[in-house]
Amino acid sequence: METVSENRRGRPARFDPAWVRMVKALHADIKTDRGIIGKCYECQAMRALQSDNGGLVQGIDGIVRTDSSVYRATVLEHLGRLKMESGVDDADIRAAAQWLSSRLNTVPAFTTRKAVELLRALREEIGVRVYFGWYTSEPDKLLKLLVKEDP
C-alpha cells in the first residue's frame, strides 16, 4: 500500500482552477502558467476599472484606450496584483489607474516601466502596512501613497 503525501509543493493558488482554465482557453497563444496567471491579474484589474453602466471608468486612456484594442498589459497586471494581494478596494484601484494614466499621457519620461516600478514599490509598502495593521482602505489613501512614491 502506497502512502501519498498530502503536502503540495509550490505556492498556493491565488485563483480558482476553473477560472484559470477559462482564461487559458481564451488565450491559447500563452503557453506558460506564469503568463496565464498574469492574464488573470489583468482580468481582475479590468473588473475593478468597470463603471456602473458596464463600460470602463473615465480618465484611463493612458492605460486602456476604449476606442481601440490598445492597452498596457503590464500596468493592468500590476494593478490586478495590487488588488488581489494587498486587498485594495476598487475605488482606490480606479483612482490609481486614473493618476497613472494622466502621468503616462503627460510626462514623456514616465514610461510603462516607471509605472510598474511604482506599483511594485507601492505593493510592498501596502504589504508592510497591512501586516502591521497600519493600512485601512480610505478614499484616496492609495492615491496619497502613489503621489508620495512618485519618482
C-alpha positions, 0 to 999 in steps of 0.5 A, a space after each residue: 500500500 502506497 502512502 501519498 503525501 498530502 503536502 503540495 509543493 509550490 505556492 498556493 493558488 491565488 485563483 480558482 482552477 476553473 477560472 484559470 482554465 477559462 482564461 487559458 482557453 481564451 488565450 491559447 497563444 500563452 503557453 506558460 502558467 506564469 503568463 496565464 496567471 498574469 492574464 488573470 491579474 489583468 482580468 481582475 484589474 479590468 473588473 475593478 476599472 468597470 463603471 456602473 453602466 458596464 463600460 470602463 471608468 473615465 480618465 484611463 486612456 493612458 492605460 486602456 484606450 476604449 476606442 481601440 484594442 490598445 492597452 498596457 498589459 503590464 500596468 493592468 497586471 500590476 494593478 490586478 496584483 495590487 488588488 488581489 494581494 494587498 486587498 485594495 478596494 476598487 475605488 482606490 484601484 480606479 483612482 490609481 489607474 486614473 493618476 497613472 494614466 494622466 502621468 503616462 499621457 503627460 510626462 514623456 519620461 514616465 514610461 510603462 516601466 516607471 509605472 510598474 516600478 511604482 506599483 511594485 514599490 507601492 505593493 510592498 509598502 501596502 504589504 508592510 502596512 497591512 501586516 502591521 495593521 497600519 493600512 485601512 482602505 480610505 478614499 484616496 489613501 492609495 492615491 496619497 501613497 502613489 503621489 508620495 512614491 512618485 519618482 
